[in-house]
Every structure is written in C-alpha cells, then in structure tokens.
Amino acid sequence: MEKKVYLVQIGDLDGKILQYLQKHLNRFFKNFIVSVDILPKMFPLDETDYILERQQYYGKSILRKLEYYVKSNKLFCTLGILDKDIFSISKNKKPYHFVFGLARTRKDLDSPGVSIVSITRLREQFYNRRTKKKREQKRILKEAIHEIGHTLGLHHCDNDCVMQFSSSVYYVDKKPSKFCKACQKELNIFFNVIKSSKFETVYLIKLKNYINKKLN
C-alpha cells in the first residue's frame, strides 16, 4: 500500500479547496508520505443520510460509506471534504450538536485510514459574517491535519497542538496548525522515522541478554 493521502470531494464543493489542501498538506506531511493526490471522481452524497428534523447530515454514515470505498480500493489514507453541516452520536448514544470532522483511528500502517471534514461551520458565512478567505482556509487546513492525524494513530491532545478537540470555531482559530512535540514523536514512531531513545535501546539490549542467558 503506497503511503499517499487522497483527497476526495463529497457532494458539491469548490474544487479550489482541494487544490489548496493538496498544496499545503504535501508540505506538512512531506516527511511521512509520498504525496497528497486528489481523486478525480466526486464521492456522491447520499440524501438518505440527511436528517430532516436536525437539518444536518449524519456524519458517521458518510464516513462508513467512504471507508468501504477506501478499503475496496486499498488506499492508504483518504480525507473526504464536504460543504454540508454534519453531526454525530457519542458512544453513550448522545448526539453531538455538530462536528467539524470524523475519522477512524487505526493501529498500524497496513490498515487504510479514512476521515471527513465539513467546511460549513468553518466559513464565516455560517455565522452571518463577512467572508475572510485566508482565515477560512487556515481553519480548513487545521481540521484536515487534525483528522488525518487521527487516521495515523493520534488522539485528542491537551497540549498547544493541532490535535486539540475544538468545540467551536473559536477554538479552531485558537489552536496552532502544527503538532506538539509529544504528538510529533508518536507520529515519528508510527512511521519508524526515529529509533528508540538511548535509554530504551540500552534497556532492550539488557533484556535481550537476560533472556539469552536464561535460555542457555
């Protein structure tokens, strides 16, 4: 499985958003992946996922359908972008008012990763405010990095980090667009970019010698 991130349009969307993400995600993840590519075909938005009472789409259903597509095509990491308001349901069956994105956190490099980001609440227009293109692009990029981070094994983080959970657009603006040292280290280990620390290496050598003595 080639280590590529694939961007896919879900439903109607300005294609320039994917081009912007492709450019900046290529730079951001250059030490870990081969490239960020845009899939040529739009992924259809299933209207059965629209919940009329909430006037929102059910994000988990969209994610599951995209996950099936990703597994069928053996894609390493896929991020779907849509311009529809989405919600999800927590493990204790309580619905979230909304979510900016969703992802499947995987355990190893051999399983495909899949995530989605909704740009609807990341745009100023949603709050009846004047459009600010650069601010909105930065928000979308942060949430894209955040969700891809989940697909690469990272969890929510309390540090000054892009993996912080954002309960509103205020917190999206507040958090940085990079990983903290702890998350960066986890990512390095996940991709085997760095070896164990000197302490860990010495410990493993001693453990190996101890086992060999016992066996002999």
NUNU-696136 format. One line per 5 residues: their letters; for each residue x, y, z of N, C-alpha, C, CB. Coordinates in steps of 0.1 Angstrom, whole numbers, m for minus. Glycine has a CB too. Layout:
BEGIN
a = X/Y/Z/X/Y/Z/X/Y/Z/X/Y/Z ~ ...
***
This chain:
BEGIN
mekkv = 8/m12/0/0/0/0/9/13/0/m10/0/12 ~ 8/20/m11/17/32/m12/12/43/m2/16/37/m26 ~ 21/49/5/18/59/15/15/72/9/30/60/25 ~ 2/73/5/m3/85/m1/m16/90/6/m6/84/m16 ~ m18/103/7/m30/108/12/m39/112/0/m28/120/22
ylvqi = m51/107/0/m60/110/m11/m71/120/m7/m66/97/m17 ~ m73/131/m14/m84/140/m11/m96/137/m20/m79/155/m12 ~ m108/137/m15/m119/134/m23/m131/144/m20/m124/119/m21 ~ m137/149/m30/m148/158/m29/m161/149/m26/m150/166/m42 ~ m168/153/m16/m181/147/m13/m192/157/m16/m181/142/2
gdldg = m200/154/m26/m211/163/m30/m206/176/m36/m219/167/m18 ~ m214/186/m37/m210/198/m43/m200/206/m35/m222/207/m46 ~ m189/210/m42/m178/217/m34/m169/225/m44/m170/207/m26 ~ m164/236/m40/m155/244/m48/m142/236/m49/m153/258/m42 ~ m138/232/m61/m126/224/m63/m113/231/m59/m125/221/m77
kilqy = m113/244/m57/m101/251/m53/m97/248/m39/m103/266/m55 ~ m107/244/m31/m105/240/m17/m95/228/m17/m118/237/m9 ~ m98/218/m25/m90/206/m26/m76/209/m31/m96/195/m35 ~ m75/218/m40/m62/222/m45/m54/229/m35/m64/232/m57 ~ m60/238/m27/m53/245/m16/m48/234/m5/m63/255/m9
lqkhl = m57/225/m2/m53/215/8/m42/206/2/m65/206/12 ~ m42/202/m10/m32/194/m16/m18/201/m15/m35/191/m31 ~ m18/213/m18/m5/221/m18/1/221/m4/m7/235/m23 ~ m8/225/6/m3/227/20/m1/214/27/m12/236/27 ~ m9/204/25/m7/191/31/5/183/26/m20/182/29
nrffk = 8/185/13/21/180/8/33/185/15/22/183/m7 ~ 33/198/18/44/204/26/44/198/40/43/219/26 ~ 32/198/46/31/194/61/35/180/64/17/197/66 ~ 31/171/55/34/157/57/45/151/49/21/149/55 ~ 53/160/43/64/155/34/73/145/40/72/167/29
nfivs = 76/145/53/85/135/59/79/121/61/90/140/72 ~ 66/120/58/59/108/61/53/101/49/49/110/72 ~ 48/109/40/40/103/29/47/106/15/26/108/29 ~ 43/98/5/49/100/m9/43/113/m15/45/88/m18 ~ 30/115/m13/23/127/m19/9/128/m15/24/126/m35
vdilp = 3/139/m17/m11/141/m15/m18/143/m29/m14/154/m6 ~ m27/134/m32/m33/134/m45/m48/137/m44/m31/121/m53 ~ m54/143/m54/m69/145/m55/m75/134/m63/m72/159/m60 ~ m85/127/m58/m92/117/m66/m100/123/m76/m100/107/m56 ~ m100/119/m89/m107/125/m99/m122/125/m98/m103/119/m113
kmfpl = m128/115/m92/m142/113/m92/m148/118/m78/m146/98/m93 ~ m159/125/m79/m166/130/m68/m173/118/m61/m176/141/m71 ~ m172/118/m47/m179/108/m40/m193/113/m37/m172/105/m26 ~ m203/106/m41/m217/111/m40/m222/112/m26/m227/102/m48 ~ m230/122/m23/m236/124/m10/m249/118/m10/m237/140/m7
detdy = m251/108/m2/m264/101/m1/m274/109/7/m262/87/5 ~ m285/112/0/m296/120/7/m303/113/18/m306/125/m3 ~ m301/100/19/m307/92/30/m300/95/43/m307/77/27 ~ m288/101/42/m280/105/54/m285/118/59/m265/105/51 ~ m294/125/52/m299/138/57/m310/136/67/m304/147/45
ilerq = m308/141/79/m319/140/90/m327/153/90/m312/137/104 ~ m339/152/85/m347/164/83/m350/172/96/m361/160/77 ~ m352/164/107/m355/171/120/m343/180/124/m359/161/130 ~ m331/175/121/m319/183/125/m314/192/115/m308/173/129 ~ m319/190/102/m314/197/91/m299/196/90/m318/212/92
qyygk = m294/184/92/m280/180/91/m278/166/86/m273/181/105 ~ m266/164/81/m263/150/76/m256/142/88/m253/151/64 ~ m259/129/88/m253/120/98/m239/117/94/m262/108/100 ~ m229/122/100/m215/121/96/m210/107/96/m207/129/105 ~ m214/99/106/m209/85/108/m213/77/96/m213/79/120
silrk = m225/79/91/m229/71/79/m221/75/67/m244/74/77 ~ m218/88/65/m210/92/54/m196/86/55/m209/108/53 ~ m191/86/67/m177/80/70/m177/65/67/m173/83/84 ~ m187/58/71/m188/44/68/m188/41/53/m200/38/75 ~ m195/48/46/m196/46/31/m183/49/24/m207/54/25
leyyv = m176/60/29/m163/63/23/m153/53/27/m159/77/28 ~ m154/47/39/m145/37/44/m146/24/36/m148/33/59 ~ m158/21/32/m160/9/23/m153/11/10/m175/6/21 ~ m154/23/4/m148/27/m8/m132/26/m7/m152/41/m13 ~ m127/31/4/m113/32/6/m107/18/8/m110/40/19
ksnkl = m114/9/15/m109/m5/17/m110/m12/4/m118/m12/27 ~ m120/m10/m4/m122/m17/m17/m110/m13/m27/m135/m13/m23 ~ m106/m1/m26/m95/4/m35/m81/4/m29/m99/18/m40 ~ m80/m1/m16/m68/m2/m9/m60/11/m9/m59/m13/m15 ~ m66/21/m4/m60/34/m3/m54/36/11/m70/46/m7
fctlg = m42/42/11/m35/43/24/m43/53/34/m21/48/22 ~ m46/65/29/m52/75/38/m61/84/29/m42/83/45 ~ m74/85/32/m83/93/24/m90/103/33/m93/84/17 ~ m91/115/28/m98/126/35/m109/131/26/m88/137/40 ~ m121/130/30/m133/135/23/m136/149/28/m145/126/23
ildkd = m139/158/18/m143/172/22/m157/174/16/m132/182/16 ~ m165/180/25/m179/183/21/m183/196/27/m189/172/25 ~ m193/202/20/m198/215/25/m212/213/29/m197/226/13 ~ m214/205/39/m227/202/45/m225/201/60/m234/189/39 ~ m235/206/67/m234/205/82/m236/191/86/m244/215/89
ifsis = m227/186/95/m228/172/100/m229/171/115/m216/164/94 ~ m234/160/119/m234/157/134/m231/143/136/m249/160/140 ~ m228/139/148/m225/125/151/m231/121/165/m210/123/152 ~ m230/109/168/m235/104/181/m224/98/189/m247/93/179 ~ m223/101/202/m212/96/210/m214/82/214/m211/105/223
knkkp = m204/76/221/m205/62/225/m217/59/235/m192/58/231 ~ m220/69/242/m232/67/252/m245/72/245/m229/76/265 ~ m245/72/232/m257/74/224/m263/89/225/m268/65/229 ~ m255/98/230/m259/112/230/m254/119/217/m254/119/242 ~ m263/126/210/m259/133/198/m251/145/200/m271/136/189
yhfvf = m240/147/193/m233/160/193/m241/170/185/m218/158/187 ~ m241/182/189/m248/193/182/m243/194/168/m247/206/189 ~ m230/193/166/m223/193/153/m209/187/155/m223/207/147 ~ m203/184/144/m188/181/144/m182/187/132/m186/165/144 ~ m169/191/133/m162/196/122/m157/185/113/m150/205/127
glart = m154/173/119/m149/162/112/m150/149/120/m135/164/108 ~ m147/138/113/m147/125/119/m136/116/113/m161/118/117 ~ m131/106/120/m121/98/115/m121/84/121/m107/104/116 ~ m115/75/114/m113/61/120/m98/61/124/m116/50/110 ~ m95/59/137/m81/58/142/m77/44/140/m80/62/157
rkdld = m66/42/133/m61/28/130/m49/25/139/m57/27/116 ~ m45/13/139/m34/8/148/m21/6/141/m38/m4/155 ~ m21/4/128/m8/1/120/m9/7/106/m6/m14/120 ~ 3/6/99/4/12/86/m3/3/75/19/13/83 ~ m6/m9/79/m12/m18/68/m27/m16/67/m9/m32/72
spgvs = m34/m10/76/m48/m8/75/m51/6/69/m55/m9/89 ~ m61/7/61/m64/20/55/m70/30/64/m74/18/43 ~ m67/43/63/m72/54/71/m82/62/64/m61/62/76 ~ m93/66/70/m103/74/64/m109/84/73/m115/64/59 ~ m112/96/68/m117/107/76/m125/117/67/m105/115/83
ivsit = m133/125/74/m140/135/66/m140/148/74/m155/131/64 ~ m141/159/67/m141/173/73/m153/181/66/m128/180/71 ~ m161/187/74/m172/195/69/m167/210/70/m185/194/77 ~ m167/217/59/m162/231/60/m173/241/63/m156/235/46 ~ m186/236/64/m197/245/66/m196/255/78/m210/237/68
rlreq = m193/250/89/m191/258/101/m177/264/102/m194/250/114 ~ m169/262/93/m155/268/93/m156/281/84/m145/258/87 ~ m167/283/78/m168/295/69/m176/306/77/m176/292/56 ~ m171/318/75/m177/330/82/m192/332/78/m170/342/79 ~ m196/328/66/m209/329/61/m219/322/70/m210/323/47
fynrr = m215/311/76/m224/303/85/m229/312/97/m217/291/90 ~ m220/321/101/m223/329/113/m228/343/109/m210/331/122 ~ m232/344/96/m237/357/91/m226/368/92/m249/361/98 ~ m214/364/89/m203/374/90/m196/375/76/m192/370/100 ~ m189/385/73/m183/387/60/m172/377/58/m177/402/60
tkkkr = m171/372/46/m162/361/42/m147/366/44/m164/357/28 ~ m139/358/51/m125/361/52/m117/348/47/m121/364/67 ~ m114/349/35/m108/337/28/m97/331/35/m105/341/14 ~ m86/339/38/m74/333/44/m77/327/58/m64/344/46 ~ m86/333/66/m89/327/79/m96/314/77/m98/337/87
eqkri = m105/314/67/m113/301/65/m104/290/59/m124/304/55 ~ m95/294/51/m85/284/45/m77/278/57/m76/290/35 ~ m73/286/66/m64/282/77/m72/272/86/m59/294/85 ~ m85/275/88/m93/267/96/m95/253/90/m107/273/98 ~ m98/253/77/m99/240/69/m87/232/70/m104/243/55
lkeai = m75/239/68/m62/232/68/m60/225/82/m51/241/65 ~ m63/233/93/m61/228/106/m70/215/109/m65/238/117 ~ m82/216/105/m91/204/107/m87/193/98/m106/208/104 ~ m82/195/86/m77/185/77/m65/178/84/m73/190/63 ~ m56/185/89/m44/180/96/m49/172/108/m34/191/100
heigh = m58/177/115/m64/171/127/m69/157/124/m74/180/134 ~ m78/156/114/m85/144/111/m75/134/105/m96/146/101 ~ m66/138/96/m55/129/91/m47/124/103/m46/137/81 ~ m44/133/113/m37/129/124/m43/117/131/m35/140/134 ~ m57/117/132/m64/106/138/m62/93/130/m79/109/139
tlglh = m62/94/117/m61/82/108/m47/77/110/m64/86/94 ~ m37/85/115/m24/80/117/m21/76/131/m14/91/112 ~ m31/74/139/m30/69/152/m30/79/164/m18/61/153 ~ m31/92/160/m31/102/171/m45/104/177/m26/115/165 ~ m45/107/190/m57/110/197/m58/125/201/m59/101/210
hcdnd = m69/129/207/m70/143/211/m59/146/221/m84/146/217 ~ m55/158/221/m43/163/229/m46/175/236/m31/165/220 ~ m42/176/249/m44/188/257/m33/199/256/m45/184/272 ~ m22/195/249/m11/205/247/m15/215/237/1/197/242 ~ m6/225/234/m8/235/224/m5/228/211/2/248/226
cvmqf = m16/222/205/m14/213/194/m26/213/185/m11/199/200 ~ m24/210/172/m35/209/163/m44/197/166/m29/207/149 ~ m40/188/174/m48/177/178/m58/180/190/m40/165/182 ~ m58/193/194/m68/197/204/m82/195/199/m66/211/208 ~ m91/191/207/m105/190/203/m111/204/203/m113/181/213
sssvy = m118/207/192/m124/221/191/m139/220/192/m120/227/177 ~ m145/226/202/m159/226/204/m166/237/197/m163/226/219 ~ m159/246/191/m164/257/184/m153/263/174/m170/269/193 ~ m157/272/165/m147/277/156/m137/286/163/m155/285/145 ~ m141/291/175/m132/300/183/m120/291/186/m139/305/196
yvdkk = m122/279/190/m111/270/194/m103/265/182/m116/258/202 ~ m109/265/171/m102/261/158/m92/273/156/m111/259/146 ~ m96/285/157/m88/297/155/m76/297/165/m96/310/155 ~ m80/293/177/m70/295/188/m59/285/187/m77/293/201 ~ m61/272/183/m51/262/183/m41/264/172/m57/248/183
pskfc = m29/259/173/m19/261/163/m21/251/151/m5/258/168 ~ m15/253/140/m16/244/128/m5/234/128/m17/252/115 ~ 0/230/139/11/220/139/10/211/151/25/227/140 ~ 17/200/151/17/190/162/26/195/173/21/176/157 ~ 22/191/186/31/194/197/42/183/196/23/193/211
kacqk = 52/185/205/64/175/205/60/161/208/74/180/215 ~ 50/159/217/46/146/220/39/139/209/36/147/232 ~ 30/146/202/23/140/190/32/138/179/11/149/186 ~ 42/147/177/52/146/166/60/133/169/61/158/166 ~ 64/131/181/71/119/185/63/106/182/76/119/199
elnif = 50/106/186/42/95/183/41/92/168/28/97/188 ~ 40/102/160/39/101/146/52/96/140/36/115/139 ~ 63/100/145/77/96/141/78/81/144/88/103/148 ~ 74/77/156/75/62/159/65/54/151/71/60/174 ~ 53/59/148/43/52/140/49/49/126/30/61/138
fnvik = 56/59/120/62/57/107/76/52/107/62/70/100 ~ 81/49/119/95/44/121/105/54/116/97/31/114 ~ 102/67/117/112/77/113/123/78/122/105/90/111 ~ 121/76/135/131/77/145/132/64/153/129/89/155 ~ 144/61/158/145/48/166/142/51/180/160/43/164
sskfe = 143/41/188/141/43/202/151/52/209/140/29/210 ~ 148/58/220/158/66/227/169/58/232/151/74/239 ~ 180/64/236/192/57/241/188/49/253/203/67/245 ~ 180/54/262/176/47/274/168/34/270/167/55/283 ~ 159/36/260/151/24/256/159/14/249/140/29/246
tvyli = 169/18/241/178/9/234/187/1/244/187/17/225 ~ 192/8/254/200/1/265/192/m9/272/206/11/275 ~ 180/m5/275/170/m14/283/168/m27/274/157/m7/286 ~ 165/m25/261/162/m36/253/174/m46/251/157/m31/239 ~ 186/m40/250/198/m48/249/200/m57/262/210/m39/247
klkny = 198/m50/273/199/m58/286/189/m69/287/198/m48/298 ~ 176/m66/283/165/m75/283/169/m87/274/152/m69/279 ~ 174/m84/263/177/m95/253/188/m104/259/182/m89/239 ~ 198/m98/265/209/m105/271/204/m114/282/221/m96/276 ~ 195/m109/290/190/m116/301/182/m128/296/180/m107/310
inkkl = 174/m126/286/166/m138/280/175/m148/275/156/m132/270 ~ 186/m144/268/195/m154/262/202/m162/272/206/m146/254 ~ 206/m156/284/212/m163/295/203/m174/301/217/m154/306 ~ 190/m170/302/180/m179/308/178/m191/298/167/m172/310 ~ 178/m188/285/175/m199/275/187/m208/274/172/m193/262
n = 199/m202/276/212/m211/275/214/m218/289/224/m202/271
***
